[in-house]
Amino acid sequence: AQKITQTQPGMFVQEKEAVTLDCTYDTSDQSYGLFWYKQPSSGEMIFLIYQGSYDEQNATEGRYSLNFQKARKSANLVISASQLGDSAMYFCAMREGLDGGFKTIFGAGTRLFVKA
Amino acid sequence: DAGITQSPRHKVTETGTPVTLRCHQTENHRYMYWYRQDPGHGLRLIHYSYGVKDTDKGEVSDGYSVSRSKTEDFLLTLESATSSQTSVYFCAISESLTSLNEKLFFGSGTQLSVL
């Protein structure tokens, strides 16, 4: 069964608008971490933001915020004021605790296109 | 930027030939990982290492072996390459294994084509 589900293979957003990239996860672990990584066309993987399962507030990093809804097991990435440089592939990832062997697993990704 | 170098960056090989990909890090991180990236699958863990000569399997380890004889080097070997192993391979490192907030640092990837 998929542990990380990203249902949007591709998304378009107008420059300067906000966009939400969806991510749902499945785990029985009480302790886990959620991450978003960005992969530009150049191919490197860039860490964007982290949310811990016990964190009560949503994580924010500049224009990135993580909308964490624990009961719904969702960890959506919100990018505010989109820029052309935000065009990239975005991966949601989860690091489970002891039950998951502390491994990081990734979703299939969402490709974001920012239109001028 | 984390000092992670993958070599080669690109490789084309034939079915049935052995292939070795190298990951070299200068960060002295204990934990190293090999992932493969395929469309529709994201990144999937092949093998990982938690120290010199200590390795374990990931979710897609069949057809792959690894070795780590030094902290800084982690080798991925395809004993007899198949077309299904055509992929982009990423090496990653982390300082801790059991910290939930431990982010991964990635190399630039190796594009492998098996014809």
Interface residues (C-beta under 8 A of the other chain):
Chain A: I4 Q6 S31 Y32 G33 F35 Y37 G43 E44 M45 F47 Y50 G52 S53 F91 A93 R95 G97 F102 K103 T104 I105 F106 G107 A108 G109
Chain B: Y33 Y35 G40 H41 G42 L43 R44 L45 Y48 G58 E59 V88 F90 A92 L97 T98 L100 N101 E102 K103 L104 F105 F106 S108 G109
